[in-house]
Amino acid sequence: MRVCGQTLVLVDNDATVSEVNRKIVKTTLKYLFYHKKEDRTFCLNTYEHDILSEEEYKDDVSDLVCEADMLEFAAKDSNLCDTLSEIVGRWKASDFACRDILVFSDGIEGAATGHEKEELYYLLENSGYPVYVVMLNQENNASEKKVLSAIATTSGGRIFETDFKGSDAGIDRQLTEMIFSAMDEYALVHWKKYEEGTEDQAEPEIPEEENITDIAEPVDSMEEDETVQEIGEAGKVIYEYDDSPGFFEGSGAFVLAAVLIVIGLIVGILGGFIIMKRRKAEYDGNSCRDREDDEEEYFEDFELNGVETVMLGDSASETRLLDAGGRFVTLTDCESSRAYKIALCGSMSIGRGGCDVTITGDDALSKRHCELYEDEGDVYVKDLASSNGTKVNGVRISAIKLENDDRLTIGARTYAVGIE
């Protein structure tokens, strides 16, 4: 039986934290909560002294995400050294097991009032309560790294730095994967004695401290039972962290998007007409036939094995042609057995209106509910901020890789997934 890890998250909510780092903290916390393991609970708080009376661990993702959204940053006098000393001292006296601490801090704070740093280091050494520190790097806090690094390494935890500038995609994902990886490494060695029916095993080599910016690719070398929930490609999770509004945060982005959409539609329409003419010539030779007859025969060619082929738009000029070299996804309604065969050309949105794939008769379906896309030969589904969410095999997701026979729930219906 796997033990339940309890993680106390302490956020430095002082006004000294820059706007860029405030966004990083909130988006990372939400990503972390959405992708947490079922055997780990969290308590989210700032390191005020009344944390001792508010330590309540939760596994409800929506509650945790709501708390992350409500974080406020203001001037304060509390000190991380005081807070950690009181918490770890209380845990050791009560002999609590399987707990760790995740700290987000820029290190800039007032002086400790009740505990010296040496006292904290003594409490943390061999305490069994590792501290994982996310160092919120800023221009004026380079000297504070030494203290935060000492806290992490003395406790057996790790320190991660946010050396990011401007707009960076996937920061929340990278931080989360590295934090979960470090937690799993520690739990595998030090929490083994709390599992039933297992024997002690040799301690694996723990990698040296490394900066998050040195990681070129996501962590994917752990065994299946140690990894976090599988997610979509990093480029699909994008946040803007630039303090000043840029071109892509203003009206310019909408103008550019509109121009690209118009160009895409024109190219698609012209391409459709050219292919239609070629097919007409192939079937008719040099004879003339009505356009309506030609379209009817054309669409009949795409009725594959009695499965409804999903097209884009209501007229032939707006039809997205199936690409024989692409991936096909078939969604079969588990209740009515009605099937939708979808050809992935980049990405396909699904909803009850204004989408590439329109499904009617389902009021629980959002107008733009989710999106299917192909990446490096794999097929992924991404929720488009739908009202009722998107679930895969009963688990609500933001983005995840699909496999054959997965059960995809959108709206009030569940579909069996087939990929070819």
C-alpha positions, -999 to 999 in steps of 0.1 A, spaced: 0 0 0 15 33 -10 17 60 17 -1 93 14 23 123 11 12 156 27 28 187 12 27 221 29 30 248 3 43 281 17 41 312 -7 61 343 -1 33 368 -7 53 399 1 50 430 -21 88 426 -29 79 397 -53 78 411 -89 47 410 -111 64 384 -134 71 361 -104 36 365 -90 22 351 -123 48 323 -123 37 313 -87 0 312 -95 2 294 -128 27 269 -114 5 262 -84 -26 256 -106 -7 233 -130 8 214 -100 -26 209 -84 -42 198 -117 -15 172 -122 -11 160 -86 -11 123 -78 -41 108 -60 -19 98 -31 -7 134 -23 -26 161 -5 -18 198 -2 -21 226 23 -17 261 6 -7 290 28 16 320 31 42 319 58 25 339 84 28 328 121 -9 317 122 -1 289 98 1 266 128 -37 269 133 -46 266 96 -27 235 85 -55 217 67 -46 193 38 -69 189 9 -71 167 -22 -99 186 -39 -83 201 -70 -110 228 -75 -106 241 -40 -68 242 -42 -69 260 -76 -94 285 -62 -70 292 -32 -41 298 -57 -62 323 -77 -71 342 -45 -34 347 -34 -28 384 -27 6 401 -24 11 429 1 38 443 25 43 420 55 68 413 83 68 375 86 100 356 82 106 322 65 132 311 91 107 317 120 79 299 102 99 268 92 114 265 126 80 265 143 65 240 118 94 215 117 98 217 155 62 209 160 62 180 134 93 164 150 77 166 185 45 150 172 64 124 151 45 132 119 56 111 89 55 115 52 54 153 50 73 178 30 73 215 24 73 234 -10 84 271 -7 80 298 -33 102 327 -22 123 356 -35 143 355 -2 137 392 5 121 396 39 123 411 74 146 398 101 138 367 121 123 375 155 124 341 173 148 318 156 184 319 143 193 304 109 216 279 127 187 267 148 167 261 117 195 242 100 198 220 131 161 212 130 161 204 93 191 181 93 180 145 92 145 156 102 127 136 75 109 167 63 125 178 30 120 214 19 118 221 -19 124 257 -27 114 276 -59 138 306 -59 120 335 -75 150 352 -91 149 390 -94 175 416 -101 180 425 -65 180 392 -47 211 373 -58 225 373 -22 194 356 -8 200 324 -28 226 312 -3 201 310 26 174 293 5 199 268 -10 211 259 25 175 253 37 168 230 8 201 210 8 202 207 47 167 192 48 173 168 19 152 187 -5 161 206 -37 162 242 -49 149 253 -84 155 287 -99 132 307 -122 158 322 -146 132 332 -172 130 365 -191 102 380 -211 76 355 -223 83 318 -217 60 289 -226 57 259 -203 74 274 -172 47 259 -150 50 225 -165 88 224 -162 88 235 -126 60 210 -117 77 180 -134 110 188 -116 93 193 -82 74 160 -86 105 142 -97 125 154 -67 96 144 -43 94 109 -58 131 104 -55 130 113 -18 98 93 -11 112 62 -28 141 61 -4 130 77 29 92 68 29 97 31 20 94 20 56 59 33 58 46 10 30 32 -24 38 48 -55 24 80 -39 11 116 -42 20 143 -15 23 163 -9 -9 195 9 -17 193 46 -19 195 58 -56 220 85 -65 204 119 -61 213 143 -89 232 174 -79 214 207 -77 206 221 -111 191 252 -126 157 247 -143 170 266 -173 195 238 -180 167 213 -186 162 210 -224 134 184 -223 108 173 -198 117 146 -173 106 112 -188 130 87 -175 111 76 -144 92 43 -142 55 42 -150 44 40 -113 66 71 -104 56 95 -131 31 123 -129 -1 122 -150 8 123 -187 1 157 -204 2 172 -238 32 188 -256 48 216 -237 41 241 -265 4 237 -259 5 253 -224 15 289 -229 15 318 -205 27 354 -210 51 366 -182 62 400 -196 55 429 -172 48 454 -200 20 446 -226 35 436 -259 22 431 -294 7 397 -286 -10 410 -255 -27 439 -272 -51 444 -301 -24 436 -326 -27 399 -319 -64 399 -328 -57 418 -361 -29 393 -370 -51 363 -361 -80 377 -382 -56 382 -412 -42 346 -408 -77 332 -406 -88 350 -438 -57 339 -457 -63 303 -445 -99 303 -456 -89 317 -491 -62 290 -495 -86 263 -483 -114 274 -507 -90 276 -537 -75 243 -528 -109 227 -526 -120 239 -560 -88 227 -576 -91 192 -561 -128 191 -570 -120 199 -606 -93 172 -608 -116 146 -594 -143 157 -618 -119 153 -647 -109 119 -635 -144 105 -633 -159 124 -663 -130 124 -687 -136 154 -709 -174 153 -706 -194 180 -688 -215 172 -658 -234 193 -634 -215 205 -603 -242 190 -580 -237 155 -595 -199 157 -591 -202 168 -555 -226 140 -547 -202 113 -561 -172 130 -543 -188 129 -509 -199 92 -514 -162 83 -517 -157 93 -481 -183 72 -465 -159 47 -449 -173 15 -434 -206 31 -426 -189 57 -403 -200 93 -406 -171 114 -419 -170 148 -403 -164 177 -426 -157 214 -419 -186 238 -427 -219 234 -445 -209 238 -481 -185 222 -505 -164 254 -506 -157 252 -469 -150 215 -468 -117 203 -452 -105 175 -474 -94 142 -457 -56 136 -459 -49 100 -465 -14 105 -449 -27 119 -416 -41 103 -385 -78 94 -382 -97 95 -349 -131 78 -345 -153 88 -316 -181 62 -310 -209 73 -287 -210 46 -260 -248 49 -256 -261 54 -292 -231 37 -310 -231 67 -334 -195 72 -347 -177 103 -359 -146 97 -380 -123 127 -378 -92 134 -400 -67 154 -381 -52 182 -402 -32 201 -376 -60 204 -350 -98 199 -349 -121 217 -325 -152 199 -311 -183 216 -297 -219 224 -304 -213 253 -327 -186 272 -346 -162 242 -345 -146 218 -370 -167 190 -355 -202 199 -345 -222 176 -322 -258 185 -317 -284 175 -292 -261 178 -261 -268 208 -240 -240 200 -216 -215 205 -244 -198 240 -247 -199 259 -279 -161 253 -282 -155 223 -258 -122 206 -267 -96 202 -294 -79 172 -309 -44 177 -324 -15 155 -336 20 160 -324 50 138 -334 27 109 -344 6 110 -312 -29 123 -308 -38 146 -279 -70 162 -266 -71 196 -249 -99 212 -230 -109 246 -243 -120 261 -209 -154 243 -213 -181 247 -186 -184 211 -177 -148 201 -184 -132 173 -205 -126 139 -190 -105 109 -201 -112 76 -184 -132 95 -158 -104 120 -149 -108 156 -157 -79 169 -177 -65 201 -193 -45 183 -220 -35 146 -224 -23 120 -249 -51 97 -262 -48 59 -266 -70 34 -284 -100 24 -263 -98 55 -240 -131 68 -229 -135 105 -237 -163 123 -219 -174 157 -233 -207 172 -223 -232 146 -212 -218 118 -235 -189 94 -234 -171 83 -265 -148 53 -272 -116 65 -289 -102 47 -319 -69 59 -335 -56 48 -369 
